[in-house]
Amino acid sequence: MEEKPRLSRLTAILIQLQSSKIVTARLLAEKYGVSIRTIYRDIRTLEKSGIPIITEEGKGYSIMDGYSLPPVMFTEEEANALITAEQLIIKNKDSSFVKYYIEAIQKIKATLKGSQKEKTNLLTNRVYFTNNFGNQKTSDYLMRIQLAITNFQVLYIEYISLAKKHTERDIEPFALYSTQGNWLLIAFCRLRKEFRVFRIDFIQNINSVNEHFESHNMTLEEYYKKTYTI
């Protein structure tokens, strides 16, 4: 009776290692409801099966760069969740987000078995979201801004405010959030020398500056506490 749950756990740990930069034994133990000693045994089992797991003392585990695993098999519920998310994202107002998600989901669909593909195609035609009726697209910069956030790249933007004031400025992109279908960017503005919030659909032009900035070493939660605590 123990072998099946352990096999499922080993598979889940493998997926966790593939999708995360580094994973601690404590996190895995808490997630799967087992002891840390059990996780140590699981890691050794994966290593013996040929998985190139790197152990970083005091930090955790990761998979060697360049190692790729076979395509993941999705359960019907997981496949349905992806298809539902696709229909929701199609309604998003940023065209770059829609474009790249559709390309990604097509690759994921290619891993589905024949019967799963038939069911996902059926579900595609049976799920509909009414927000953003007409699929209005108001911006096309979300993916570019995400790359700038993860690569700490300075961006030059031309921006028109709600008051119709035009400004040009260099910014250090920090975080993104969405409200009422619109994407907002939190960034350190070098013009104002403080953090500002910009609506992406108000950005008229955006270019990468051949310059990188140092991480602000702050979480989004810390930003909110610092900004909104009186």
N, CA, C and O of each residue as an XYZ file, in Angstrom:
920
protein
N       0.829     -1.213      0.000
C       0.000      0.000      0.000
C       0.863      1.262      0.000
O       0.422      2.310     -0.473
N       2.112      1.171      0.536
C       2.968      2.349      0.634
C       3.549      2.746     -0.717
O       3.820      3.924     -0.950
N       3.748      1.748     -1.635
C       4.483      1.999     -2.868
C       3.789      3.001     -3.783
O       4.442      3.859     -4.377
N       2.451      2.891     -3.898
C       1.736      3.813     -4.785
C       1.845      5.260     -4.339
O       2.197      6.119     -5.148
N       1.551      5.564     -3.065
C       1.705      6.958     -2.654
C       3.140      7.449     -2.797
O       3.368      8.617     -3.113
N       4.118      6.557     -2.564
C       5.503      6.986     -2.703
C       5.827      7.277     -4.166
O       6.518      8.253     -4.460
N       5.343      6.456     -5.076
C       5.582      6.694     -6.495
C       4.985      8.033     -6.919
O       5.603      8.791     -7.667
N       3.774      8.315     -6.430
C       3.132      9.597     -6.742
C       3.940     10.755     -6.173
O       4.074     11.804     -6.803
N       4.481     10.549     -4.965
C       5.266     11.598     -4.317
C       6.575     11.843     -5.070
O       6.987     12.989     -5.246
N       7.217     10.783     -5.508
C       8.461     10.926     -6.266
C       8.229     11.701     -7.561
O       9.036     12.548     -7.944
N       7.122     11.402     -8.224
C       6.785     12.117     -9.455
C       6.534     13.591     -9.163
O       6.990     14.469     -9.896
N       5.794     13.853     -8.072
C       5.487     15.237     -7.708
C       6.753     16.005     -7.334
O       6.891     17.178     -7.679
N       7.677     15.350     -6.631
C       8.942     16.001     -6.257
C       9.743     16.336     -7.508
O      10.350     17.402     -7.606
N       9.736     15.413     -8.456
C      10.457     15.635     -9.715
C       9.902     16.845    -10.459
O      10.663     17.654    -10.990
N       8.576     16.969    -10.498
C       7.941     18.116    -11.153
C       8.275     19.403    -10.401
O       8.528     20.441    -11.011
N       8.271     19.322     -9.072
C       8.598     20.489     -8.242
C      10.030     20.954     -8.503
O      10.289     22.154     -8.600
N      10.953     20.007     -8.615
C      12.351     20.342     -8.895
C      12.511     20.960    -10.284
O      13.323     21.863    -10.483
N      11.733     20.463    -11.231
C      11.825     20.976    -12.599
C      11.273     22.391    -12.697
O      11.748     23.179    -13.515
N      10.284     22.726    -11.884
C       9.604     24.019    -12.014
C      10.138     25.082    -11.061
O       9.720     26.238    -11.135
N      11.061     24.708    -10.162
C      11.602     25.673     -9.199
C      13.119     25.747     -9.312
O      13.774     24.771     -9.678
N      13.671     26.916     -8.994
C      15.120     27.082     -9.051
C      15.798     26.262     -7.971
O      16.814     25.613     -8.217
N      15.236     26.293     -6.778
C      15.776     25.513     -5.669
C      14.639     25.175     -4.706
O      13.744     25.989     -4.480
N      14.683     23.971     -4.142
C      13.613     23.499     -3.257
C      14.244     22.924     -2.002
O      15.213     22.169     -2.087
N      13.709     23.270     -0.838
C      14.251     22.758      0.419
C      13.550     21.464      0.820
O      12.405     21.212      0.443
N      14.262     20.657      1.588
C      13.686     19.401      2.087
C      12.515     19.691      3.008
O      11.527     18.957      3.003
N      12.613     20.754      3.801
C      11.526     21.105      4.719
C      10.253     21.446      3.955
O       9.164     21.013      4.332
N      10.388     22.230      2.869
C       9.222     22.597      2.067
C       8.561     21.344      1.488
O       7.337     21.212      1.517
N       9.378     20.427      0.963
C       8.835     19.193      0.380
C       8.158     18.338      1.451
O       7.096     17.764      1.210
N       8.772     18.254      2.627
C       8.194     17.451      3.711
C       6.834     18.002      4.134
O       5.884     17.245      4.331
N       6.749     19.326      4.271
C       5.481     19.949      4.666
C       4.428     19.794      3.570
O       3.254     19.561      3.859
N       4.848     19.925      2.325
C       3.896     19.849      1.212
C       3.279     18.461      1.067
O       2.093     18.326      0.764
N       4.103     17.424      1.287
C       3.606     16.065      1.058
C       3.306     15.303      2.355
O       2.998     14.111      2.321
N       3.398     15.996      3.499
C       3.000     15.396      4.763
C       3.853     14.238      5.211
O       3.341     13.267      5.768
N       5.167     14.325      4.972
C       6.083     13.266      5.400
C       7.225     13.910      6.187
O       7.300     15.134      6.300
N       8.106     13.077      6.726
C       9.241     13.594      7.496
C      10.353     14.057      6.550
O      10.404     13.663      5.385
N      11.230     14.891      7.075
C      12.385     15.334      6.286
C      13.272     14.140      5.947
O      13.850     14.083      4.862
N      13.382     13.182      6.877
C      14.174     11.973      6.614
C      13.627     11.208      5.409
O      14.390     10.660      4.614
N      12.287     11.176      5.281
C      11.657     10.508      4.130
C      12.021     11.232      2.832
O      12.275     10.596      1.809
N      12.044     12.559      2.882
C      12.411     13.331      1.693
C      13.857     13.040      1.293
O      14.165     12.929      0.106
N      14.745     12.917      2.287
C      16.142     12.571      2.000
C      16.212     11.234      1.241
O      16.968     11.095      0.279
N      15.410     10.253      1.693
C      15.391      8.950      1.021
C      14.847      9.075     -0.399
O      15.347      8.434     -1.324
N      13.807      9.916     -0.563
C      13.226     10.110     -1.896
C      14.247     10.735     -2.848
O      14.354     10.330     -4.005
N      14.993     11.720     -2.353
C      16.003     12.378     -3.191
C      17.074     11.369     -3.611
O      17.501     11.356     -4.766
N      17.506     10.527     -2.674
C      18.508      9.507     -3.011
C      17.971      8.533     -4.056
O      18.703      8.106     -4.948
N      16.673      8.179     -3.939
C      16.061      7.275     -4.915
C      16.060      7.906     -6.310
O      16.364      7.233     -7.296
N      15.717      9.201     -6.395
C      15.713      9.895     -7.682
C      17.129      9.975     -8.262
O      17.329      9.809     -9.466
N      18.098     10.228     -7.395
C      19.497     10.292     -7.853
C      19.943      8.944     -8.417
O      20.609      8.889     -9.451
N      19.571      7.851     -7.729
C      19.956      6.515     -8.187
C      19.299      6.156     -9.515
O      19.814      5.330    -10.268
N      18.137      6.796     -9.802
C      17.441      6.513    -11.067
C      18.026      7.329    -12.223
O      17.560      7.216    -13.357
N      19.047      8.151    -11.942
C      19.720      8.886    -13.007
C      19.355     10.351    -13.119
O      19.820     11.031    -14.034
N      18.526     10.859    -12.201
C      18.156     12.279    -12.227
C      19.319     13.093    -11.647
O      19.718     12.863    -10.505
N      19.869     14.046    -12.421
C      21.030     14.824    -11.937
C      20.621     15.925    -10.961
O      20.501     17.091    -11.339
N      20.410     15.543     -9.707
C      19.997     16.494     -8.671
C      21.235     17.087     -8.003
O      22.148     16.365     -7.601
N      21.249     18.397     -7.894
C      22.354     19.099     -7.241
C      21.931     19.465     -5.814
O      20.879     20.067     -5.600
N      22.759     19.094     -4.858
C      22.496     19.435     -3.461
C      23.356     20.635     -3.061
O      24.584     20.571     -3.123
N      22.712     21.719     -2.653
C      23.435     22.904     -2.190
C      23.296     22.963     -0.670
O      22.213     23.205     -0.137
N      24.392     22.743     -0.003
C      24.380     22.683      1.464
C      23.785     23.964      2.059
O      24.182     25.076      1.713
N      22.831     23.772      2.952
C      22.212     24.903      3.615
C      21.154     25.610      2.788
O      20.519     26.546      3.274
N      20.951     25.180      1.543
C      19.970     25.836      0.674
C      18.874     24.873      0.226
O      17.695     25.104      0.494
N      19.263     23.784     -0.460
C      18.254     22.846     -0.917
C      18.697     22.088     -2.148
O      19.886     21.853     -2.363
N      17.702     21.702     -2.965
C      17.961     20.867     -4.134
C      17.534     21.575     -5.422
O      16.612     22.391     -5.435
N      18.241     21.230     -6.502
C      17.870     21.723     -7.830
C      18.274     20.671     -8.849
O      19.013     19.738     -8.533
N      17.780     20.829    -10.087
C      18.152     19.925    -11.172
C      19.210     20.607    -12.035
O      19.132     21.810    -12.287
N      20.185     19.847    -12.481
C      21.275     20.378    -13.286
C      20.746     21.134    -14.510
O      19.840     20.664    -15.198
N      21.326     22.310    -14.767
C      20.931     23.112    -15.925
C      21.073     22.304    -17.208
O      22.051     21.581    -17.397
N      20.084     22.438    -18.085
C      20.139     21.760    -19.376
C      19.479     20.400    -19.379
O      19.251     19.821    -20.441
N      19.163     19.873    -18.176
C      18.509     18.564    -18.121
C      17.011     18.745    -18.330
O      16.381     19.555    -17.650
N      16.447     18.002    -19.253
C      15.012     18.110    -19.523
C      14.332     16.778    -19.261
O      14.889     15.713    -19.527
N      13.133     16.857    -18.741
C      12.350     15.662    -18.430
C      11.364     15.370    -19.553
O      11.022     16.266    -20.325
N      10.907     14.133    -19.652
C       9.880     13.816    -20.656
C       8.615     14.635    -20.416
O       8.395     15.117    -19.305
N       7.766     14.803    -21.461
C       6.528     15.577    -21.291
C       5.686     15.065    -20.127
O       5.558     13.858    -19.923
N       5.119     15.990    -19.374
C       4.284     15.638    -18.226
C       2.907     15.187    -18.713
O       2.338     15.789    -19.625
N       2.378     14.132    -18.106
C       1.032     13.681    -18.442
C       0.052     14.369    -17.495
O       0.202     14.299    -16.275
N      -0.952     15.034    -18.065
C      -1.920     15.774    -17.263
C      -3.125     14.908    -16.944
O      -3.550     14.089    -17.758
N      -3.678     15.101    -15.731
C      -4.959     14.482    -15.422
C      -6.042     15.264    -16.167
O      -5.788     16.358    -16.671
N      -7.242     14.704    -16.235
C      -8.328     15.395    -16.933
C      -8.655     16.714    -16.237
O      -8.928     17.716    -16.899
N      -8.629     16.717    -14.888
C      -8.916     17.947    -14.150
C      -7.865     19.016    -14.424
O      -8.200     20.191    -14.572
N      -6.574     18.612    -14.494
C      -5.500     19.566    -14.779
C      -5.627     20.140    -16.184
O      -5.435     21.338    -16.392
N      -5.953     19.279    -17.148
C      -6.135     19.738    -18.524
C      -7.309     20.710    -18.602
O      -7.234     21.720    -19.302
N      -8.393     20.411    -17.886
C      -9.565     21.298    -17.874
C      -9.224     22.659    -17.276
O      -9.705     23.689    -17.748
N      -8.389     22.658    -16.231
C      -7.988     23.923    -15.611
C      -7.213     24.788    -16.600
O      -7.404     26.003    -16.652
N      -6.339     24.160    -17.382
C      -5.562     24.895    -18.375
C      -6.461     25.486    -19.459
O      -6.262     26.624    -19.883
N      -7.444     24.715    -19.903
C      -8.354     25.182    -20.952
C      -9.230     26.321    -20.425
O      -9.497     27.287    -21.140
N      -9.672     26.204    -19.174
C     -10.473     27.277    -18.572
C      -9.640     28.554    -18.468
O     -10.125     29.647    -18.760
N      -8.378     28.403    -18.048
C      -7.490     29.563    -17.965
C      -7.285     30.190    -19.338
O      -7.190     31.412    -19.458
N      -7.219     29.361    -20.368
C      -7.037     29.885    -21.731
C      -8.195     30.800    -22.115
O      -7.982     31.878    -22.671
N      -9.414     30.375    -21.819
C     -10.574     31.193    -22.173
C     -10.602     32.498    -21.393
O     -11.051     33.524    -21.904
N     -10.123     32.459    -20.155
C     -10.056     33.676    -19.357
C      -8.993     34.624    -19.901
O      -9.223     35.830    -20.000
N      -7.833     34.081    -20.251
C      -6.719     34.908    -20.718
C      -7.012     35.528    -22.081
O      -6.561     36.638    -22.364
N      -7.761     34.826    -22.924
C      -8.133     35.385    -24.229
C      -8.858     36.718    -24.060
O      -8.791     37.585    -24.931
N      -9.551     36.874    -22.932
C     -10.287     38.114    -22.664
C      -9.396     39.222    -22.101
O      -9.846     40.353    -21.916
N      -8.131     38.893    -21.829
C      -7.237     39.901    -21.260
C      -7.017     41.039    -22.248
O      -7.062     40.832    -23.460
N      -6.780     42.235    -21.729
C      -6.661     43.417    -22.585
C      -5.264     43.633    -23.156
O      -5.069     44.515    -23.993
N      -4.284     42.834    -22.710
C      -2.943     42.976    -23.271
C      -2.725     41.927    -24.354
O      -2.743     40.727    -24.077
N      -2.521     42.376    -25.574
C      -2.432     41.458    -26.708
C      -1.186     40.581    -26.665
O      -1.222     39.448    -27.144
N      -0.066     41.087    -26.095
C       1.146     40.272    -26.038
C       0.949     39.081    -25.097
O       1.426     37.981    -25.379
N       0.249     39.298    -23.984
C      -0.053     38.229    -23.034
C      -0.887     37.147    -23.704
O      -0.593     35.959    -23.573
N      -1.921     37.557    -24.419
C      -2.802     36.613    -25.115
C      -2.008     35.813    -26.143
O      -2.140     34.592    -26.222
N      -1.194     36.495    -26.920
C      -0.422     35.851    -27.996
C       0.486     34.753    -27.442
O       0.476     33.625    -27.936
N       1.270     35.085    -26.417
C       2.244     34.117    -25.917
C       1.592     33.006    -25.110
O       2.108     31.889    -25.084
N       0.467     33.282    -24.448
C      -0.214     32.202    -23.738
C      -0.789     31.204    -24.730
O      -0.687     29.995    -24.523
N      -1.390     31.695    -25.802
C      -1.960     30.796    -26.811
C      -0.868     29.921    -27.421
O      -1.085     28.732    -27.655
N       0.308     30.505    -27.682
C       1.418     29.718    -28.225
C       1.871     28.655    -27.224
O       2.191     27.528    -27.604
N       1.895     29.026    -25.940
C       2.317     28.077    -24.901
C       1.292     26.957    -24.736
O       1.661     25.788    -24.620
N       0.006     27.311    -24.724
C      -1.020     26.296    -24.510
C      -1.100     25.327    -25.688
O      -1.484     24.172    -25.509
N      -0.745     25.780    -26.882
C      -0.709     24.887    -28.037
C       0.362     23.809    -27.849
O       0.160     22.651    -28.213
N       1.506     24.206    -27.274
C       2.560     23.229    -27.002
C       2.120     22.243    -25.930
O       2.426     21.053    -26.002
N       1.395     22.751    -24.931
C       0.892     21.873    -23.873
C      -0.142     20.900    -24.444
O      -0.128     19.717    -24.105
N      -1.026     21.382    -25.295
C      -2.052     20.527    -25.900
C      -1.421     19.398    -26.709
O      -1.996     18.316    -26.833
N      -0.228     19.658    -27.263
C       0.448     18.653    -28.077
C       0.862     17.439    -27.243
O       1.083     16.362    -27.797
N       0.971     17.597    -25.916
C       1.356     16.482    -25.049
C       0.156     15.652    -24.596
O       0.326     14.588    -24.000
N      -1.058     16.134    -24.876
C      -2.256     15.416    -24.434
C      -2.530     14.202    -25.304
O      -2.231     14.191    -26.498
N      -3.103     13.183    -24.684
C      -3.495     11.988    -25.423
C      -4.743     12.287    -26.256
O      -5.428     13.284    -26.028
N      -5.028     11.415    -27.219
C      -6.148     11.629    -28.143
C      -7.471     11.896    -27.455
O      -8.178     12.837    -27.814
N      -7.819     11.072    -26.460
C      -9.094     11.248    -25.768
C      -9.129     12.564    -25.000
O     -10.170     13.217    -24.923
N      -7.976     12.953    -24.428
C      -7.906     14.219    -23.706
C      -8.095     15.395    -24.646
O      -8.765     16.370    -24.304
N      -7.501     15.304    -25.841
C      -7.625     16.387    -26.819
C      -9.086     16.600    -27.209
O      -9.544     17.735    -27.340
N      -9.807     15.502    -27.394
C     -11.225     15.606    -27.756
C     -12.016     16.306    -26.650
O     -12.862     17.158    -26.919
N     -11.731     15.937    -25.420
C     -12.455     16.532    -24.290
C     -12.100     18.004    -24.102
O     -12.970     18.818    -23.793
N     -10.812     18.353    -24.288
C     -10.415     19.756    -24.137
C     -11.003     20.614    -25.251
O     -11.362     21.769    -25.025
N     -11.101     20.052    -26.449
C     -11.734     20.789    -27.552
C     -13.207     21.037    -27.254
O     -13.737     22.107    -27.552
N     -13.872     20.033    -26.658
C     -15.274     20.195    -26.274
C     -15.407     21.289    -25.227
O     -16.276     22.155    -25.327
N     -14.534     21.244    -24.216
C     -14.615     22.218    -23.132
C     -14.332     23.634    -23.640
O     -14.938     24.596    -23.167
N     -13.419     23.763    -24.597
C     -13.096     25.072    -25.169
C     -14.349     25.775    -25.673
O     -14.495     26.989    -25.529
N     -15.241     25.009    -26.257
C     -16.469     25.570    -26.819
C     -17.612     25.676    -25.816
O     -18.701     26.140    -26.154
N     -17.361     25.242    -24.575
C     -18.417     25.262    -23.564
C     -18.091     26.185    -22.391
O     -18.860     26.254    -21.432
N     -16.962     26.895    -22.452
C     -16.571     27.814    -21.386
C     -16.471     29.214    -21.968
O     -15.832     29.432    -22.998
N     -17.118     30.170    -21.283
C     -17.111     31.545    -21.802
C     -17.105     32.538    -20.650
O     -17.824     32.367    -19.666
N     -16.287     33.575    -20.782
C     -16.222     34.627    -19.771
C     -16.777     35.917    -20.374
O     -16.461     36.264    -21.513
N     -17.601     36.621    -19.608
C     -18.256     37.815    -20.143
C     -17.448     39.091    -19.933
O     -17.758     40.122    -20.528
N     -16.397     39.032    -19.078
C     -15.619     40.254    -18.892
C     -14.871     40.602    -20.182
O     -14.492     39.712    -20.942
N     -14.665     41.883    -20.421
C     -14.039     42.370    -21.652
C     -14.794     41.856    -22.870
O     -14.210     41.257    -23.772
N     -16.084     42.094    -22.881
C     -16.917     41.654    -24.004
C     -16.409     42.298    -25.292
O     -16.199     43.509    -25.348
N     -16.216     41.496    -26.305
C     -15.692     42.014    -27.565
C     -14.180     41.888    -27.679
O     -13.593     42.272    -28.691
N     -13.532     41.332    -26.608
C     -12.087     41.102    -26.621
C     -11.288     42.358    -26.948
O     -10.359     42.312    -27.755
N     -11.638     43.463    -26.334
C     -10.915     44.718    -26.559
C      -9.475     44.586    -26.073
O      -9.227     44.077    -24.979
N      -8.523     45.048    -26.893
C      -7.108     45.034    -26.531
C      -6.631     46.475    -26.410
O      -6.747     47.257    -27.353
N      -6.088     46.822    -25.233
C      -5.689     48.206    -24.992
C      -4.180     48.377    -24.804
O      -3.691     49.507    -24.768
N      -3.436     47.270    -24.685
C      -1.980     47.377    -24.531
C      -1.297     46.186    -25.194
O      -1.930     45.185    -25.531
N       0.030     46.328    -25.371
C       0.787     45.266    -26.031
C       2.191     45.152    -25.434
O       3.117     44.696    -26.105
N       2.349     45.568    -24.174
C       3.678     45.661    -23.596
C       3.927     44.733    -22.412
O       5.028     44.728    -21.860
N       2.928     43.946    -22.009
C       3.051     43.168    -20.774
C       4.238     42.212    -20.794
O       5.011     42.172    -19.837
N       4.396     41.441    -21.868
C       5.471     40.461    -21.932
C       6.841     41.135    -21.916
O       7.779     40.642    -21.289
N       6.946     42.260    -22.606
C       8.213     42.993    -22.646
C       8.578     43.524    -21.259
O       9.741     43.490    -20.858
N       7.588     44.008    -20.546
C       7.819     44.528    -19.203
C       8.208     43.395    -18.254
O       9.067     43.582    -17.393
N       7.588     42.225    -18.401
C       7.947     41.090    -17.560
C       9.415     40.707    -17.736
O      10.103     40.407    -16.760
N       9.889     40.716    -18.975
C      11.301     40.416    -19.233
C      12.199     41.445    -18.553
O      13.246     41.102    -18.002
N      11.783     42.706    -18.596
C      12.575     43.769    -17.962
C      12.615     43.589    -16.452
O      13.636     43.868    -15.824
N      11.503     43.122    -15.855
C      11.457     42.886    -14.411
C      12.431     41.776    -14.017
O      13.193     41.920    -13.061
N      12.400     40.671    -14.759
C      13.236     39.522    -14.383
C      14.701     39.718    -14.740
O      15.568     39.048    -14.178
N      14.992     40.635    -15.675
C      16.381     40.883    -16.079
C      16.932     42.200    -15.541
O      18.042     42.605    -15.887
N      16.139     42.873    -14.681
C      16.552     44.139    -14.072
C      17.033     45.134    -15.143
O      18.124     45.698    -15.053
N      16.190     45.323    -16.142
C      16.535     46.173    -17.278
C      15.792     47.507    -17.207
O      14.581     47.544    -16.989
N      16.525     48.586    -17.391
C      15.920     49.920    -17.390
C      15.107     50.089    -18.678
O      15.534     49.682    -19.759
N      13.925     50.701    -18.535
C      13.067     50.964    -19.690
C      12.849     52.469    -19.869
O      12.725     53.218    -18.901
N      12.807     52.876    -21.111
C      12.418     54.246    -21.446
C      10.966     54.201    -21.889
O      10.606     53.389    -22.741
N      10.120     55.068    -21.321
C       8.718     55.086    -21.733
C       8.252     56.508    -22.045
O       8.727     57.488    -21.471
N       7.320     56.575    -22.963
C       6.561     57.803    -23.203
C       5.179     57.541    -22.637
O       4.528     56.558    -22.993
N       4.730     58.428    -21.748
C       3.536     58.147    -20.957
C       2.572     59.328    -20.984
O       2.982     60.486    -20.897
N       1.289     59.013    -21.106
C       0.249     60.037    -21.027
C      -0.613     59.738    -19.808
O      -1.223     58.672    -19.724
N      -0.668     60.658    -18.877
C      -1.402     60.465    -17.629
C      -2.901     60.633    -17.840
O      -3.355     60.989    -18.928
N      -3.667     60.367    -16.769
C      -5.122     60.585    -16.824
C      -5.455     62.033    -17.142
O      -6.486     62.327    -17.746
N      -4.566     62.936    -16.727
C      -4.772     64.366    -16.992
C      -4.282     64.772    -18.375
O      -4.231     65.956    -18.707
N      -3.913     63.747    -19.199
C      -3.456     63.963    -20.576
C      -2.104     64.678    -20.653
O      -1.791     65.329    -21.650
N      -1.311     64.549    -19.591
C       0.014     65.152    -19.594
C       1.024     64.151    -20.137
O       1.095     63.013    -19.671
N       1.805     64.580    -21.127
C       2.796     63.708    -21.765
C       4.152     63.867    -21.082
O       4.629     64.986    -20.894
N       4.775     62.741    -20.708
C       6.115     62.766    -20.117
C       6.962     61.654    -20.720
O       6.444     60.657    -21.225
N       8.276     61.847    -20.655
C       9.224     60.821    -21.059
C      10.129     60.553    -19.870
O      10.595     61.488    -19.218
N      10.379     59.291    -19.585
C      11.146     58.980    -18.388
C      11.783     57.594    -18.484
O      11.311     56.730    -19.223
N      12.865     57.397    -17.724
C      13.471     56.076    -17.563
C      12.949     55.488    -16.265
O      12.864     56.177    -15.249
N      12.603     54.216    -16.305
C      12.043     53.565    -15.121
C      12.745     52.239    -14.848
O      13.324     51.624    -15.743
N      12.676     51.814    -13.581
C      13.187     50.510    -13.162
C      11.978     49.661    -12.778
O      11.480     49.784    -11.659
N      11.494     48.807    -13.673
C      10.269     48.036    -13.406
C      10.416     47.094    -12.223
O      11.422     46.396    -12.092
N       9.399     47.080    -11.359
C       9.470     46.312    -10.120
C       8.424     45.199    -10.038
O       8.759     44.055     -9.732
N       7.163     45.528    -10.309
C       6.103     44.532    -10.156
C       4.891     44.909    -11.010
O       4.758     46.045    -11.465
N       4.012     43.923    -11.213
C       2.801     44.125    -12.008
C       1.584     43.647    -11.230
O       1.665     42.686    -10.465
N       0.455     44.320    -11.428
C      -0.802     43.777    -10.922
C      -1.938     44.200    -11.849
O      -1.824     45.160    -12.611
N      -3.018     43.465    -11.759
C      -4.143     43.711    -12.661
C      -5.384     44.074    -11.853
O      -5.672     43.458    -10.827
N      -6.107     45.072    -12.323
C      -7.355     45.459    -11.678
C      -8.346     45.920    -12.738
O      -8.012     46.729    -13.605
N      -9.553     45.403    -12.662
C     -10.625     45.751    -13.606
C     -10.178     45.567    -15.061
O     -10.547     46.343    -15.944
N      -9.382     44.529    -15.284
C      -8.969     44.203    -16.643
C      -7.780     44.997    -17.153
O      -7.312     44.758    -18.267
N      -7.280     45.940    -16.357
C      -6.140     46.750    -16.786
C      -4.885     46.361    -16.002
O      -4.948     46.075    -14.807
N      -3.755     46.356    -16.690
C      -2.487     46.043    -16.050
C      -1.813     47.314    -15.573
O      -1.762     48.313    -16.289
N      -1.290     47.263    -14.343
C      -0.568     48.386    -13.776
C       0.852     47.960    -13.421
O       1.083     46.855    -12.930
N       1.785     48.851    -13.677
C       3.197     48.586    -13.434
C       3.697     49.448    -12.279
O       3.545     50.670    -12.287
N       4.288     48.799    -11.297
C       4.974     49.527    -10.228
C       6.438     49.617    -10.628
O       7.069     48.600    -10.915
N       6.983     50.828    -10.651
C       8.367     51.002    -11.079
C       8.991     52.183    -10.358
O       8.302     53.118     -9.951
N      10.311     52.123    -10.208
C      11.025     53.272     -9.674
C      11.264     54.244    -10.823
O      11.928     53.910    -11.804
N      10.720     55.444    -10.691
C      10.834     56.455    -11.742
C      12.073     57.306    -11.484
O      12.180     57.964    -10.449
N      12.996     57.288    -12.423
C      14.216     58.083    -12.262
C      13.951     59.580    -12.426
O      14.718     60.413    -11.944
N      12.865     59.907    -13.107
C      12.508     61.324    -13.268
C      12.031     61.900    -11.938
O      12.468     62.978    -11.533
N      11.128     61.178    -11.253
C      10.566     61.648     -9.973
C      11.358     61.163     -8.761
O      11.140     61.621     -7.639
N      12.293     60.216     -9.007
C      13.142     59.661     -7.947
C      12.329     59.006     -6.828
O      12.638     59.157     -5.646
N      11.294     58.284     -7.224
C      10.475     57.528     -6.280
C       9.660     56.496     -7.038
O       9.574     56.539     -8.265
N       9.059     55.566     -6.300
C       8.224     54.556     -6.943
C       6.927     55.195     -7.413
O       6.329     56.009     -6.710
N       6.502     54.815     -8.609
C       5.245     55.284     -9.176
C       4.492     54.095     -9.780
O       5.076     53.046    -10.053
N       3.183     54.281     -9.983
C       2.345     53.261    -10.619
C       1.916     53.776    -11.986
O       1.410     54.891    -12.105
N       2.121     52.960    -13.017
C       1.796     53.349    -14.392
C       0.790     52.367    -14.986
O       0.970     51.153    -14.888
N      -0.255     52.887    -15.595
C      -1.166     52.026    -16.347
C      -0.507     51.681    -17.679
O      -0.091     52.568    -18.424
N      -0.415     50.388    -17.969
C       0.293     49.976    -19.178
C      -0.398     50.488    -20.438
O       0.264     50.789    -21.432
N      -1.733     50.588    -20.400
C      -2.428     51.073    -21.599
C      -2.242     52.576    -21.804
O      -2.671     53.113    -22.825
N      -1.608     53.264    -20.848
C      -1.308     54.689    -21.022
C       0.114     54.905    -21.551
O       0.508     56.032    -21.851
N       0.881     53.808    -21.660
C       2.230     53.911    -22.222
C       2.122     53.991    -23.739
O       1.574     53.093    -24.379
N       2.646     55.067    -24.307
C       2.550     55.288    -25.742
C       3.693     54.643    -26.514
O       3.536     54.240    -27.667
N       4.835     54.554    -25.863
C       6.002     53.954    -26.505
C       6.915     53.421    -25.416
O       6.977     53.977    -24.320
N       7.621     52.345    -25.718
C       8.505     51.737    -24.736
C       9.737     51.186    -25.439
O       9.632     50.552    -26.490
N      10.901     51.432    -24.855
C      12.154     50.928    -25.427
C      13.073     50.478    -24.310
O      13.062     51.030    -23.210
N      13.861     49.473    -24.611
C      14.843     49.008    -23.646
C      16.051     49.928    -23.668
O      16.532     50.313    -24.734
N      16.535     50.276    -22.494
C      17.752     51.073    -22.367
C      18.902     50.104    -22.123
O      18.756     49.144    -21.366
N      20.021     50.345    -22.747
C      21.165     49.438    -22.596
C      21.814     49.633    -21.230
O      22.978     50.014    -21.109
N      21.008     49.356    -20.209
C      21.471     49.564    -18.840
C      20.669     48.675    -17.906
O      19.468     48.484    -18.098
N      21.328     48.139    -16.906
C      20.661     47.322    -15.904
C      20.748     48.007    -14.541
O      21.659     48.796    -14.288
N      19.806     47.699    -13.682
C      19.790     48.306    -12.355
C      19.912     47.229    -11.281
O      19.620     46.058    -11.522
N      20.345     47.640    -10.102
C      20.461     46.719     -8.983
C      19.071     46.406     -8.419
O      18.211     47.283     -8.339
N      18.870     45.158     -8.036
C      17.597     44.777     -7.450
C      17.288     45.646     -6.234
O      18.181     45.995     -5.462
N      16.006     45.990     -6.074
C      15.606     46.809     -4.929
C      15.496     45.980     -3.646
O      15.227     46.518     -2.571
N      15.706     44.664     -3.772
C      15.711     43.772     -2.604
C      14.509     44.008     -1.702
O      14.641     44.203     -0.493
N      13.347     43.983     -2.313
C      12.108     44.233     -1.577
C      11.004     43.380     -2.201
O      10.892     43.291     -3.423
N      10.202     42.762     -1.357
C       9.077     41.993     -1.864
C       7.918     42.939     -2.163
O       7.926     44.095     -1.741
N       6.930     42.443     -2.887
C       5.754     43.255     -3.182
C       5.012     43.606     -1.896
O       4.489     44.711     -1.752
N       4.971     42.656     -0.966
C       4.311     42.906      0.323
C       5.024     44.027      1.075
O       4.375     44.893      1.662
N       6.360     44.012      1.057
C       7.131     45.051      1.736
C       6.914     46.411      1.078
O       6.877     47.440      1.753
N       6.771     46.402     -0.256
C       6.496     47.656     -0.965
C       5.176     48.272     -0.485
O       5.100     49.468     -0.202
N       4.146     47.433     -0.400
C       2.831     47.938      0.034
C       2.876     48.463      1.462
O       2.296     49.504      1.769
N       3.572     47.730      2.339
C       3.675     48.204      3.723
C       4.395     49.535      3.798
O       4.000     50.425      4.552
N       5.458     49.667      3.011
C       6.253     50.897      3.024
C       5.481     52.064      2.424
O       5.595     53.200      2.885
N       4.695     51.774      1.392
C       3.984     52.820      0.667
C       2.716     53.285      1.374
O       2.403     54.475      1.391
N       1.990     52.332      1.956
C       0.657     52.676      2.482
C       0.580     52.728      4.005
O      -0.487     52.987      4.560
N       1.706     52.484      4.688
C       1.704     52.625      6.147
C       1.995     54.066      6.507
O       3.002     54.637      6.088
N       1.120     54.635      7.271
C       1.291     56.063      7.661
C       2.165     56.149      8.902
O       2.433     57.245      9.393
